[in-house]
Amino acid sequence: MNKTPHISIVIPFYGCNTCLTELYTRLLQTLESITPSFEIIIVNDSSPDGAWDSIAEFAQKDHRVKGIDLSRNFGQHYAITAGIENCKGEWVVVMDCDLQDRPEEIPKMYSKALEGWDIVFGRRKERKDNFFKSNFSKLFYYILGYLTNTKQDSAIANFGIYHYKVIDAISTMGDSMRYFPTMARWVGFKQTSVNIEHAERMHGKTSYSIGKLIRLGMDVILAFSDKPLRLTAKLGLGISFISILLVLVFLYGYLSGTIIVPGYTSLILSVWLLGGIIIFLIGMVGLYIGKTFENVKNRPKYIIREMLNFDNE
């Protein structure tokens, strides 16, 4: 057996057991048209639909299918991390399991990569997501781009092909917060994108609720940008400037006799000058301290319960 497959496919798997057979069949047809040397790594992120048993069946029939079963649900991007840290391919394709990322688009990205690119993102020229998810994604990437001073594209997600040196670089990142698209952009190398067709979701439903999307957005922004801290400093200066104006207004009122209630002036000044600034800044700093606390605990990014077909290497 070839110990270094030419292409590795990494698939975080959750809630898509009904499409596993179709996913495997279409991947097989696509990959065999490119190279006979490949591996398909399916990372079961504690899917509740009995997916691991199905993955094990495919792994038993085909040694090129490799399974990783996580001990609990860690999240999509942690499952991707588990996959890329255990793959061996010269080229690595990361894709979702629900077939909205079409396996038939892989040759297009692979051909572009052979032109000398280290990263080729699949750019969904027409997203087939629901209205909320599509527009939330646009808003999120706009905010992320602004806060990180980087160019972001809401049409680009996980689906893409990456050279092994890119995957090695991402794997060395010790961030406890994992968000694969941003990490891939951060490591650099030669990057480009190609337009691909994005399919309708035919199986299962998204596991990202509104709350999960908002938490993910906050986590990514806090992990990849310190600009919110700088913005709060600017806001504090702005509030201080307004407070100085209010000091002059209320002081004039006090001296002119317009304000005659004892203690009113000092109370208003203290509330405006100190309350808003301190509470807001403490809250923002607290968020970053919380993330620092998560990092210093140095817990594993994921825990593997079982692996299939990796002992054949």
NUMARLO-412453 format. One record per residue: x negated, y negated, z negated of N, C-alpha, C, O, CB in turn; residue number from 1. Coordinates in pm, whole numbers. Each point is the difference from the previous one (the first is absolute). Glycine has a CB too. Example, Ala and Ser with C-alpha at 12.3 -4.5 7.8 and 13.67 -1.06 7.14 Angstrom:
REM residues 2
   neast  nnorth     nup  caeast  canorth    caup   ceast  cnorth     cup   oeast  onorth     oup  cbeast  cbnorth    cbup  resi
   -1319     569    -780      89     -119       0     -90    -120       0    -104       2     -66     293      115     -59     1
    -154    -222     197     -82     -119      -6      77    -109     -73     -51    -111     -17     -67      174     232     2
END
This chain:
REM residues 313
   neast  nnorth     nup  caeast  canorth    caup   ceast  cnorth     cup   oeast  onorth     oup  cbeast  cbnorth    cbup  resi
     -84     120       0      84     -120       0     -88    -125       0    -101      -6     -70     284      131     -53     1
    -143    -225     202     -72     -127       3      18     -72    -132     113     -33     -39     -83       18     289     2
    -139     -11    -319       9      -61    -132      20    -151       7      36     -62    -100    -180      243      14     3
     123    -240     203      19     -144      15      99     -25     114     -41     -20     114    -193      -27    -200     4
     361      49      56     100      -24     104     -17    -137      64     -44     -95     -64     202      245     -57     5
    -122    -159     247     -14     -127      72     103    -102     -49     -31    -118     -14     -57      243     214     6
     210     -78    -226     107      -90     -45      67      57    -124      33     119      -6       4     -198     243     7
     -18      -6    -336      78       36    -119     128     -83       0      -3    -121      24    -207      180    -155     8
     321       6     104     127      -69     -15      34       0    -149       6     107     -61      73      -40     295     9
     -58    -184    -292      34      -12    -142     143     -50     -11      34    -107      51    -277       62    -115    10
     328     124      -4     142      -32     -10      45       4    -145       6     108     -59      33      -14     289    11
      -6    -210    -289      64        2    -132     143      49      16      73     -48      87    -219     -143    -170    12
     187     287       0     128       67      23      93     -15    -119     -33      37    -113     -82      127     262    13
     233    -221    -120     101      -15    -104     139      -8      64      26     -88      83    -193      -30    -235    14
     254     209     113     140       -7      42      26      26     147     101     -45      53     -74     -113    -234    15
    -115     230     249      17       23     143      -9     148      37     -45      34     109     -51     -260     -68    16
     137     313    -131     -14      143      25      74      45     126     -43      93      69      21      -60    -315    17
     134    -100     277      81       39     116     -70     -27     133      37      57     102     165     -103    -238    18
    -303     -40     135     -67      -32     127    -138      64      11     -73     -28      95     199     -186     -90    19
    -164     298    -102    -134       56      -1     -28      86     123    -107      -9      59     115        4    -307    20
      88      88     286     -20       88     116     -20     -82     127     -90      29      79     229      147    -189    21
     -55    -277     129     -14      -85     119    -131     -77      -3     -66     -14     103     315       -6     -89    22
    -286     -30    -131    -126      -73     -14    -118      88      36     -89     -43      74     192      -98    -252    23
    -105     262     127    -109       93      29      -6      33     149    -107      -1      60     128       97    -292    24
      93     -66     292       5       37     141     -50    -112      90     -79      23      91     270      128    -140    25
    -144    -271      24     -39     -113      83    -147     -37     -20     -68     -40      94     304      -43    -103    26
    -284      95    -115    -142      -26     -25     -87     102      74    -103     -35      58     161      -63    -283    27
     -16     224     220     -76      105      66     -12     -26     149    -109      10      57     187      152    -231    28
      34    -196     237       0      -27     144     -89    -119      34     -72       1     100     304       94     -84    29
    -226    -197    -100     -78     -122      27    -149      24     -22     -81     -37      85     277     -101    -153    30
    -232     198     -44    -141       17     -33     -70      98      93    -116     -20      36     172      -32    -272    31
      12     157     276     -61       98      89     -27     -58     139     -82      53      75     198      128    -201    32
     -48    -289     159     -28      -68     127    -124     -88      -9     -52     -45     102     297       49     -50    33
    -292     -29    -175    -118      -84     -20    -123      85     -29    -104     -16      64     250     -168    -150    34
    -134     276     -11    -113       81     -45      51     125     -71     105      -4     -63    -250     -203      40    35
      72     317      33      38      119     -76     -47      -6    -146      35      85     -81     -45       46     293    36
     -70    -233    -243     -59      -11    -133      73    -109     -81     -28    -119      15    -198      195      76    37
     318     -33    -175      74      -96     -81      49      66    -128       2     122     -13      67     -247     220    38
     -28      43    -300      63       47    -123     117     -92     -32      -3    -120      29    -217      215    -115    39
     323     -37      27     119      -76     -40      10      11    -152      30     106     -53      91      -63     276    40
    -144    -154    -291       3       -2    -146     131     -63     -45      26    -118      25    -280      103     -37    41
     336      95     -55     129      -48     -49      -9     -10    -152     -26      98     -69     152        8     265    42
    -104    -227    -247     -12      -25    -143     141     -10     -59      72     -97      25    -296      -23       5    43
     261     221    -108     132        1     -62      -1     -88    -125     -61      34    -101     104      198     191    44
      27    -346     -80       5      -96    -110     117      32     -92      86     -85     -28    -193      -92     173    45
     109     304    -192     106       49     -88     137     -21      62      92     -49     -64    -236        0    -133    46
     155      89     323     128      -13      71     105      87     -68     -27     116     -32     -94     -164     250    47
     241      -6    -240     102       73     -77      80     101      81      91      63     -54     -78     -261     -89    48
     -44     214     271      83       83      87     -62     136      32      35      62     101      55     -271      -4    49
    -182     255    -181     -63      130      24    -101       0     113     -25     103      61     230       -2    -145    50
    -262    -217     113     -90      -13     115    -126      84     -16     -53      51      99     142     -280     -63    51
    -138     244    -158    -127       71     -17      10     145      46     -95      52      58      41     -202    -251    52
     164     215     170      18      138      46      -5       6     152     -59      92      57     198      -41    -260    53
     -79    -150     268      -2       -5     147    -141     -27      51     -44      62      97     281     -142     -96    54
    -307     -12     -66    -138      -30      39     -87     124     -15     -85      28      85     115     -268    -154    55
     -10     314     -40     -77      122     -24      24     104     108     -92      71      39     103     -116    -284    56
     112      54     295      31       95     107     -76     -35     127     -57      88      65     285      -51    -163    57
    -230    -164     134     -74      -41     119    -150      21     -19     -69      40      93     249     -208     -41    58
    -230     141    -172    -143       17     -27     -40     148       8    -111      32      40     116     -236    -185    59
      87     291     107     -29      144       6      -7      48     145     -79      88      33     194      -57    -255    60
     -32     -89     307       5       41     141    -111     -64      83     -46      58      98     293      -29    -122    61
    -289    -149     -15     -98      -75      80    -104     -60     -93      31     -88     -81     144       37     260    62
    -300     100    -168    -106      -48     -89     -35    -147      21     -66     -61     -83     -22      292      80    63
     134    -287     116     -28     -142      27      93     -91     -80     -24    -120     -10     -55      181     240    64
     184      -5    -286      89      -75     -88     -51      14    -142     -13     111     -51     213      -75     205    65
    -229    -148    -218     -53        2    -135      94     -79     -92      46    -109      34    -284      128      54    66
     265      39    -202      93      -62     -92     -66     -49    -127     -89      66     -54     264       79     147    67
    -130    -260    -140     -42      -53    -129     127     -30     -79      85     -77      44    -303      -22      50    68
     229     161    -210     119      -19     -84     -39     -83    -121     -76      46     -85     176      175     163    69
     -48    -343     -87     -30      -87    -113      81      41    -122     109      56      13    -163     -243     144    70
       0     160    -274      62       48    -125     131     -73     -32      84      51     -74    -311        5      -9    71
     243    -174     139     125      -77     -16       9    -100     114     -86      -3      88      81       30    -342    72
     108    -107     253      15     -103     103     -89    -120     -35      28     -74     -93     210      150     141    73
    -345     -93      29     -92     -110     -21      32    -119      90     -37    -113     -33    -136      276     -33    74
     239    -139     178      29     -108      94     -68      26     133    -101      69       7     125     -229    -197    75
      33     102     294     -45       25     137    -149     -27      20     -70      81      60     298     -138      15    76
    -276     -56    -123    -138      -39      30    -101      77     -84    -117      11      39     200     -236      23    77
     -41     278    -173     -87       89     -78      -6     137      66    -103      68      -5     159     -193    -206    78
      56     166     271      -1      125      76     -91     -12     122     -71      95      35     306      -45    -113    79
    -232    -166     143     -91      -23     112    -145       9     -48     -85      59      67     257     -206      47    80
    -199      88    -230    -136        5     -56     -44     144     -22    -114      35      30     152     -257    -139    81
      51     304      55     -34      141     -21     -32      68     132     -91      83       6     239      -78    -209    82
     -76     -38     307     -23       60     131    -131     -43      62     -76      85      47     319      -76     -17    83
    -271    -139     -30    -121      -48      68    -126      39     -77    -108      11      59     240     -201      36    84
    -120     210    -227    -117       40     -77     -30     149      12    -102      48     -50     153     -233    -108    85
      35     257     223     -22      145      19      -1      41     147      -5     119      29     113      -81    -250    86
    -104    -133     312      -3       34     143    -144       4      49     -90     -54     -64     316      -51      98    87
    -247     170      81    -135       21      52     -18     -51     142    -110       8      55      94      189    -202    88
     120    -248     207      -5      -33     142     -88    -120      33     -23     -88     -82     248      183      98    89
    -275     -95     109     -74     -115      50      95    -119      17     -36    -115     -23    -130      268     140    90
     288    -120     -74     105     -100      10     116      42     -91      33     118     -11    -100     -176     250    91
     126     -40    -305     108       28     -94     123     -80      38      -5    -123      13    -163      171    -197    92
     278      22     202     129      -64      27      83       3    -127      21     106     -58     -29      -39     303    93
      57    -183    -288      91       -8    -113     138     -34      53      16     -95      76    -203       23    -234    94
     286     149     117     136      -21      50     101      41    -104     -30      79     -90     -48      -42     325    95
     201     -90    -223     108       37     -90      62     132      42     -25      49     111      69     -290    -159    96
      37     298     -41      53      134      24     138       1      65      48     106      39    -180      -32    -233    97
     196    -190     206     141       -2      41      21      -7     151     114     -14      46     -67      -95    -261    98
    -157     118     292       3       -2     146      35    -136      59      22     -11     121      42      249    -130    99
     -58    -341     -74       7     -134      58    -135     -35      63      -6     -74      99     181        4    -270   100
    -283     123     113    -130       -2      66      -4     119      94     -10     114     -45    -105     -229    -152   101
     122      90     327      14      107      99    -137      65      28     -94     -71      37     293      -49      67   102
    -211     252    -121    -127       67      31     -47     -25     144    -119       1      27     180      172    -195   103
      35    -194     258     -35      -20     141     -77    -129      26     -54     -20     109     257      149     -51   104
    -209    -217    -158     -74     -125      15    -147      14     -37     -80     -90      24     291      -33     -72   105
    -247     237     -12    -139       20     -43     -99      -7     115    -104     -65     -15     190      206    -171   106
     -61     -75     303     -97       -9     110     -28    -143      46    -112     -31      40     190      255      32   107
      23    -310     -78     -20     -140      41     -99     -68     -94     -89     -72      45     324       64      49   108
    -219      30    -224     -92      -61     -97    -138      62      10    -101     -69     -13     294       21    -140   109
    -198     179     175    -128       70      11     -79     -49     121    -120     -22      -8     222      224    -103   110
     -34    -219     223     -67      -50     121     -57    -140     -22    -109     -31      46     263      169      95   111
     -79    -221    -212     -48     -135     -29    -121       6     -92     -95     -78      16     328      -13      11   112
    -231     182    -124    -112       13     -93    -129      39      73    -108     -46     -36     269      112    -145   113
    -148      17     284    -118       44      75     -65    -112      79    -111      17      51     214      207     -37   114
     -35    -337      -3     -59     -116      68    -103     -70     -88     -67     -93      44     280       64      85   115
    -224      76    -256    -101      -58     -88      56     -65    -125     -69     -74     -69     -66       39     268   116
     262      64    -229      64      -58    -118      -7      99    -117      13     121      19     141     -257     128   117
    -176      82    -267      -3       84    -120     139      20     -60      28     102     -61    -260     -182      18   118
     318     -20      61     137        6     -50      94     -42     113     -17    -105      61     -59       57    -300   119
     176     131     263     105      -38      95     134      15     -72      45     111     -29    -184      -36     233   120
     201    -187    -234     130        2     -64     110      20     104     -10     -48     113     -77     -102    -296   121
     190     220     142     119       12      84      93    -117     -29      53     -11    -111     -74      263     117   122
      41    -338      91      85     -118     -20     140      29      53      20      19     120    -220     -173    -102   123
     297     157    -109     138       31      37      62    -120      71      41     -97     -63     -19      255    -134   124
     -16    -149     330      48     -115      77     147     -30     -25      45    -113      18    -215      166     155   125
     245      49    -215     140      -19     -36      33      91    -117      20     120      17      42     -182     221   126
     -57       3    -359      24       81    -119     143      52      -4      95     -72      34    -267      -60    -156   127
     186     257      79     132       62      -7      44      18    -146      72      94     -33    -116       24     251   128
      -1    -208    -305      40        4    -140     128     -79     -20      42     -75      88    -281       99    -159   129
     301      -5     -46     121      -76     -29     -32    -148     -19    -117     -38     -13     219      242     -92   130
       2    -286     104     -16     -145      -2     -79     -45    -122     -91     -82      11     307       57     113   131
    -181      78    -242     -67      -45    -122    -149      35       3     -84     -85     -25     299      112    -100   132
    -246     100     155    -140       43      -4     -85     -75     102    -113     -39     -29     188      265     -47   133
     -19    -248     195     -74      -69     104     -31    -144     -39    -112     -47      17     221      193     153   134
      -9    -216    -223     -20     -141     -36     -80     -16    -128     -78     -94     -14     293       41     127   135
    -197     146    -209     -84       -4    -120    -146      19      37     -88     -65     -56     279      155     -83   136
    -217       0     234    -137       25      44     -61    -125      61    -116     -32     -26     173      273      65   137
      20    -312      44     -51     -123      61     -33    -104    -107    -105     -63       5     241      110     201   138
     -45     -62    -303     -23      -96    -108    -121      39     -83     -82     -85     -35     327       35      29   139
    -257     180     -26    -111       49     -82    -134     -26      68     -93     -49     -63     244      224     -34   140
    -161    -141     226    -127      -17      69     -34    -147      21    -117     -38       4     154      256     110   141
      66    -302    -100     -26     -143      10     -60     -53    -130     -98     -74       1     289       50     164   142
    -131      64    -278     -50      -44    -131    -138      58     -26     -89     -70     -49     324       54     -37   143
    -253     146     119    -130       64     -22    -109     -68      83    -110     -24     -50     226      241       2   144
     -86    -248     174     -97      -69      84     -37    -136     -56    -116     -41       4     207      162     192   145
      10    -193    -247     -25     -133     -57     -86       9    -126     -94     -77     -18     313       -4     112   146
    -187     177    -180     -70       10    -127    -140      57      14     -87     -30     -81     306       58     -29   147
    -242      54     212    -131       62      18     -84     -67     108    -113      40      26     213      173    -102   148
     -43    -314     141     -69      -70     110     -45      96     109    -109     -14      56      34     -159    -219   149
     161     270     193     -30       97     105     117       5      97     112     -39     -33    -258      174    -123   150
     119     -87     275     105       15     101      72     132     -24     -62     106       0     -69     -244     167   151
     262     131    -186      81      118     -26     106      14     109      47     -99      56     -88       77    -305   152
      78     144     277     100       28     104     101      98     -55     -35     114     -31    -133     -157     216   153
     292       1    -197     103       87     -57      33     118      91      66      94     -43      27     -291     -75   154
    -138     193     242      26      110      94    -100     114     -18      15     106      62      80     -270      99   155
    -196     144    -246    -103      102     -23      15      55    -140      10     -76     -97    -166      -38     257   156
     158     247    -173       9       65    -130    -114     101     -13    -116     -34      26     369        5     -31   157
    -221     152     -37    -105      101     -21     -47      65     129    -116      39      11     214        3    -235   158
      -8     -30     322     -26       78     120    -116     -59      79       4    -115      44     238      181     -35   159
    -345      15       7    -117      -44      74    -104     110       1      17     105     -62      29     -344       1   160
    -154     215     133    -110       95       5    -127     -70     -48     -27    -114      38     135      242     155   161
    -185     -59    -277    -111      -61     -71    -123      90      11       9     121     -19     151     -237    -141   162
    -274      56     190    -125       75       4     -39      43    -141      38     -64     -98    -113      -63     304   163
      -1     236    -215     -32       57    -132     -74    -100     -88      14       3    -122     -23      224     226   164
     -72    -316     -43     -75      -96     -82      95    -103     -62     -29     -53    -107    -173       84     254   165
     313     -58     -82     102      -88     -59      65      70    -120      18     -59    -106      25      -49     331   166
      -9     235    -206      62       78    -107     -95      14    -118      42      -9    -116      94      134     285   167
    -265    -104    -141     -99        8    -108      -4    -130     -79      -7       1    -123    -129      162     258   168
     141    -276     -64      -6     -130     -66     123     -22     -88     -12     -48    -112    -123      -43     304   169
     252     126    -141     124      -15     -77      -4      90    -123      46     -39    -108      81      -19     318   170
    -181     178    -194      -4       96    -111     -90     -48    -114      20      40    -115      22      142     279   171
    -140    -266    -132     -90      -50    -104      61    -115     -80     -53     -38    -104    -139      109     244   172
     301    -126     -93      64     -112     -71      62      52    -129      81      92       2     -35     -212     217   173
     -84      60    -330      44       49    -130     128     -62     -51      37      18    -116    -272       20      67   174
     304    -112     135     123      -67     -43     103     101     -52      26     102      64     -69     -283     104   175
     100     151    -284     106       87     -50     129     -20      79      82      91      10    -186      -97    -238   176
     121    -113     285     115      -28      85     -37      33     144     -93     -58      55     175     -124    -212   177
      -9     276     217     -32       44     135     108     -49      98     119      23     -20    -239      180     -73   178
      77    -271     197      90      -39     108     -78      13     129     -80     -87      34     215      -72    -183   179
    -111     267     221     -89       42     108     -18    -104     111    -114     -25      38     184      254     -90   180
      35    -291     107     -22      -94     110     -92    -116     -36     -87     -38      78     311       98       5   181
    -206    -115    -202     -83     -112     -43    -144      45     -26     -94     -73      30     296      -38    -129   182
    -218     230      43    -134       52     -24     -74      24     131    -120     -26      11     201      133    -223   183
      -8     -57     312     -61       24     131     -46    -131      64    -104      -5      64     249      209     -35   184
     -67    -310     -47     -40     -129      54    -119     -57     -79     -89     -62      58     326       20      18   185
    -237      65    -207    -103      -60     -85    -139      54      31     -98     -75      -5     270       45    -170   186
    -184     160     207    -133       59      19     -68     -49     128    -120      16      17     198      184    -142   187
       2    -260     214     -61      -56     120     -14     100     113      96      70      33    -216     -225    -179   188
       1     164     206     -28       79     120      76     -57     121      69    -102     -12    -105      307    -132   189
      23    -142     257      62      -49     123     146      45       3      30     119       4    -252     -112     121   190
     313    -104    -128     142       30     -12      78     -57     119     -30    -107      52       8      108    -302   191
     122      76     290      93      -48     102     133      71     -21      15      76     -95    -204     -122     260   192
     283      22     -78     130       65      -9      55      26     139     -39     -66      96      83      -44    -316   193
      46     206     230      70       26     126     149       6     -30      41      44    -108    -241       84     205   194
     280    -170      -3     144        6     -17      47     145      11     -38      72      92      62     -305       0   195
      60     273    -185      54      136       0     152      -6     -16      56    -102     -41    -272      193     -55   196
     279      18     128     145        9     -17      31      49    -140     -54     101     -46      85      -56     292   197
      56    -116    -314      42       36    -134     136      68       8      93     -55      60    -225     -137    -162   198
     144     310      44     123       79      13     100     -31    -110     -36     -51    -106     -96      229     215   199
     258    -148     -82     104       -8    -102     -27     106    -107     -57     105      29     225     -193     141   200
    -128      59    -292     -13       99    -107     114     101      16     117     -34     -16    -228     -134    -141   201
      75     293     187      99      104      26      18      93    -119     102      70      -8    -160      -83     249   202
     -38      16    -332       6       95    -112     -22     -72    -132     -86     -88     -10       2      272     159   203
     163    -148    -248     -18      -54    -134      28    -149      -6      53     -59      94    -220      236    -137   204
     131    -238     -69      14     -143     -17    -120     -54     -74     -68      73     -72     319      -53      72   205
    -276    -147      18    -118      -61     -61       4       9    -152     107     -13     -60    -124     -142     256   206
     -98     177    -256      -9        8    -146     -29    -137     -61     -10     -13    -122     -70      250     142   207
      67    -339      65     -29     -133     -50     129     -78     -24      66     -43      94    -285       45      29   208
     255     -18    -250     113      -84     -37     -44    -146      -2    -119     -29      17     221      218    -154   209
      -7    -280     116     -35     -141      -6    -100     -25    -113     -98     -73      17     325       13      75   210
    -200     122    -207     -90      -18    -114    -140      51      28     -99     -65     -35     295       84    -114   211
    -206      97     214    -131       58      31     -76     -88      99    -121     -18     -12     213      247     -31   212
     -21    -283     142     -65      -86      98     -54    -127     -66    -111     -45      32     263      136     146   213
     -74    -148    -268     -44     -122     -69    -120      29     -89     -97     -76      -2     332      -13       8   214
    -230     201     -79    -114       37     -86    -124      27      83    -110     -41     -37     267      138    -131   215
    -139     -29     282    -113       27      88     -60    -130      50    -122     -17       2     224      236      66   216
     -16    -311     -27     -48     -128      49     -80     -75    -106    -106     -55      30     302       45     121   217
    -144       7    -274     -71      -68    -109    -134      67     -28    -100     -68     -19     320        0     -80   218
    -221     202      97    -123       73     -29    -107     -28     105    -117     -22     -33     251      200     -78   219
     -93    -178     238     -96      -22     109     -57    -142      -7    -121     -19      13     244      185     131   220
     -38    -263    -166     -46     -139      -7     -96     -19    -117    -103     -66      15     319      -11      88   221
    -182     134    -219     -88      -15    -117    -132      74      18    -103     -42     -53     306       17     -90   222
    -198     137     218    -121       80      18     -95     -60     103    -122      18     -11     254      182     -50   223
     -79    -271     160     -85      -45     111     -17    -151       8     -62     -50      94     136      251      26   224
     -21    -274    -217     -14     -145       8       0     -63    -140      75      40     -88      39      -36     312   225
    -201    -105    -241       2      -80    -123      58    -138      27      -4     -89     -85    -195      215      -1   226
     253    -142     206      54     -131      37     115     -43     -90      12    -120     -28     -81      166     262   227
     156      47    -281     105      -45     -93     -55     -73    -122      63     -94     -49      75      285     125   228
    -255    -147    -126     -61      -69    -113     -40    -142      38      20     -94     -77    -102      313     -13   229
      25    -234     211     -40     -132      44     121     -89      27      -4    -121     -22    -204      220     121   230
     315     -37     -51     122      -77      24      62     -48    -131      53    -110      -8     -15      241     218   231
     -45     -46    -313      54      -42    -129     -82    -114     -59      54     -88     -67      32      321      28   232
    -216    -230      64     -85     -111     -47      42    -130      68       8    -105     -63    -201      265      21   233
     218    -151     173      45     -118      74     138     -45     -49      28    -120     -12    -162      194     212   234
     220      24    -229     132      -34     -51     -11     -68    -135      71     -96     -29      27      290     154   235
    -190    -143    -209     -21      -61    -130     -44    -145      13      44     -87     -75    -103      310     -17   236
     -30    -249     191     -43     -137      23     116     -87      46      14    -115     -39    -243      198      95   237
     312     -23      30     115      -75      49      97     -36    -111      48    -112      -9     -72      228     226   238
      51     -16    -304      90      -26    -113     -61    -104     -94      70     -84     -55      22      319      73   239
    -224    -226     -36     -68      -97     -87      14    -141      57      22     -96     -75    -185      274       2   240
     151    -190     204      14     -132      63     141     -54     -19      19    -118     -31    -193      181     200   241
     274      25    -151     138      -43     -21      21     -38    -146      71     -96     -31       7      245     217   242
    -141     -73    -276      13      -28    -143     -57    -136     -36      55     -72     -83     -66      316      38   243
    -101    -279     109     -59     -131     -25      96    -112      40      14    -100     -70    -243      197     105   244
     294     -77      80     100      -98      43     113     -10    -101      48    -109     -31    -105      156     270   245
     100      70    -290     108        0    -100     -46     -66    -130      78     -68     -67      14      278     169   246
    -221    -188    -136     -54      -68    -118      19    -151      13      44     -67     -93    -213      253      60   247
     133    -237     151      11     -145      21     145     -46      -6      30    -105     -57    -237      113     197   248
     299      73     -80     141      -36       2      58      -3    -140      65     -97     -40     -44      198     267   249
     -45       9    -303      56        7    -135     -68     -98     -96      64     -53     -92      -8      292     135   250
    -186    -262     -21     -69      -97     -84      55    -140      23      19     -77     -93    -225      221      97   251
     231    -175     122      59     -130      32     138     -11     -63      35    -105     -55    -164       97     272   252
     209     117    -210     131       -1     -61      -6     -19    -151      83     -68     -59      -4      215     242   253
    -180     -85    -243     -15      -13    -146     -38    -142     -40      55     -58     -94    -123      299      82   254
     -29    -297      87     -47     -134     -32     104    -107      30       7    -102     -67    -239      179     112   255
     312     -51      59     100      -99      38     128      11     -82      88     -85      10    -183       87     219   256
     105     102    -309     116       17     -84     114      77      64     106      16     -61    -171     -224     -45   257
      44     256     228     105       79      67      22     133     -70     114      46     -14    -172     -156     231   258
     -52     172    -261       8      127     -73     -18     -30    -148    -106     -47     -42      15      180     241   259
     193    -107    -276      -5      -35    -142      16     121     -92      -9     -13    -122     100     -209     183   260
     -67     341      -3      16      120     -81    -137      43     -52     -89      25      82     293       47      52   261
    -226     -61    -264    -131       39     -54     -40     141      45      81      93      -5     -39     -240    -194   262
    -164     161     241     -52      131      39      33      42     141     -55      99      49      73      -38    -281   263
      69    -132     299      42       40     136    -116      -3      97     -21      92      78     249     -181    -125   264
    -305     -20      40    -111      -15      94    -104     111     -15     -40      62      98      77     -310    -101   265
     -80     273    -120    -104      102     -23      50     138      38     -77      82      50     -18     -220    -233   266
     223     165     159      56      131      33       2      22     151     -43     104      49     182     -113    -256   267
     -90     -89     279       6       12     146    -140      15      59     -22      83      88     231     -220     -86   268
    -303      57     -51    -136        6      53     -65     136     -26     -65      55      89      45     -301    -125   269
      38     299     -83     -62      129     -33      60     113      82     -71      89      46      25     -173    -277   270
     179      80     250      65      105      79     -47      -2     144     -34     104      57     233     -116    -206   271
    -201    -107     208     -40      -11     141    -149      29      17     -40      71      92     222     -239     -55   272
    -261     114    -123    -145        7      20     -59     135     -32     -93      45      67      84     -284    -117   273
      61     304     -53     -60      124     -46      81     125      34     -55     100      47     -46     -232    -228   274
     231     126     158      82      120      14      -8      65     136     -35     118      12     183     -215    -177   275
    -116      20     269       3       57     135    -134      51      46     -10     109      57     194     -261      -5   276
    -288      72     -78    -134       39      47     -48     126     -71     -44      95      65      -7     -334     -17   277
      59     241    -177     -57      111     -78      73     131      27     -62     103      26      -6     -266    -202   278
     200     158     171      77      124      20     -25      58     138     -19     121      15     194     -204    -174   279
    -174      -2     260     -21       49     136    -139      60      18     -15     108      57     176     -280      25   280
    -261     100    -131    -138       49      16     -23     129     -78     -68      90      47      -8     -326     -14   281
     132     243    -152     -16      123     -81      62     118      73     -56     110       1      58     -246    -214   282
     114     114     272      66      108      73     -82      49     116     -14     121      20     231     -214     -88   283
    -272       0     147     -80       40     116    -129      71     -42     -36     103      55     132     -296      73   284
    -164     135    -226    -124       63     -50      31     138     -58     -78      93      14     -22     -320     -62   285
     215     238     -18      39      128     -58      14     109     104     -35     116     -25     149     -240    -154   286
     -62      88     295      12       99     108    -136      54      41     -17     120      19     225     -236      61   287
    -305      25     -67    -134       44      40     -68      79    -111     -73      96      27      56     -296     122   288
      39     161    -273     -56       76    -111      57     141      -3     -71      97     -28      41     -309    -102   289
     160     222     160      63      132       5     -63      89     106     -23     119     -24     235     -222     -54   290
    -240      46     195     -63       78     107    -144      36     -37     -47     109      32     193     -223     137   291
    -215      22    -237    -136       31     -46       3     115    -101     -86      87       2      18     -326      36   292
     167     237    -125      17      107     -98      20     135      70     -54     102     -43     154     -267    -119   293
     -21     165     269      21      123      75    -131      51      60     -25     121       2     260     -194      49   294
    -318     -19      -2    -126       39      62    -100      56    -100     -66     101      27     104     -274     145   295
     -50     109    -289    -103       41     -95      32     135     -65     -89      64     -55      40     -305      12   296
     174     284      48      32      133     -53     -63     110      84     -23     111     -48     238     -202     -41   297
    -243      58     216     -72       91      89      67     137      11     -68     103       3    -142     -223     -62   298
     340     121      65      71      125      19     -13      46     145     -22     -82      89     184       21    -272   299
    -151     191     209      -7       46     139     114     -59      82     110     -21     -50    -220      235     -24   300
      81    -240     202     101      -59      87     114      97      29     112     -41      30    -289     -102      72   301
     146     271    -110      99      105      23     -51     128     -66    -119      12     -30     197     -119     248   302
      11     202    -239     -37      130     -57      55     107      91     119       0      33    -121      -90    -271   303
     -83     182     279      40      107      92      36     125     -79     -77      47     -84     -71     -142     264   304
     265     149    -152      44      123     -66     -47     123      77     -39     100     -59     239     -221     -31   305
    -197     111     223     -37      115      81     -44     -46     139      49    -100      52     112      247    -180   306
    -256     -72     187     -45      -29     136       2     129      81     -31     107     -51    -114     -298     -31   307
     183     178     208      11      117      88     -90     -16     123      -2    -106      63     237      142    -142   308
    -309      70     110     -85       10     121    -127     -85      -5     -72      -8      99     279       54      26   309
    -235    -109    -238    -125      -76      -9    -117      91     -36    -116     -36      21     246     -168     -90   310
    -100     323      16    -108       91     -38     -55      75     120     -94      79     -14     198      -55    -210   311
     -45     -47     343     -49       67     121    -118     -73      61     -61      49      95     291       36     -55   312
    -264    -203     -95    -106      -79      62    -137      43     -48    -101     -56      42     259     -136     -23   313
END
